[in-house]
Amino acid sequence: MTETDRRTPLEKVEALYEELVEWYEEGSDRELRAASKLLLIGLLKLKAHGGFGWQGLVEDYVLMLKQDPERFARILEANRGEGKKA
């Protein structure tokens, strides 16, 4: 199993974000542009697969990030977890 295979889904998304930031090179707002691309795709997938409550889930996460960033950080950290065992 390669190192890439051992990463959690969250770690893979973070790596993709870094790759997008690099792709924008010295462009203005490159971090914001990379994050926006991931958000656009994420929202589209949530709408397609999230069922009736997808919008509430998004609103809950946004509210949590605004009002309780420490809790949001803990959730992110918990999602790093351990890579899947083969």
Secondary structure, DSSP 8 states (H G I E B T S, - for coil): --HHHHS-HHHHHHHHHHHHHHHTTT-TTHHHHHHHHHHHHHHHHHHHHSGGGHHHHHHHHHHHHHH-HHHHHHHHHHHH------
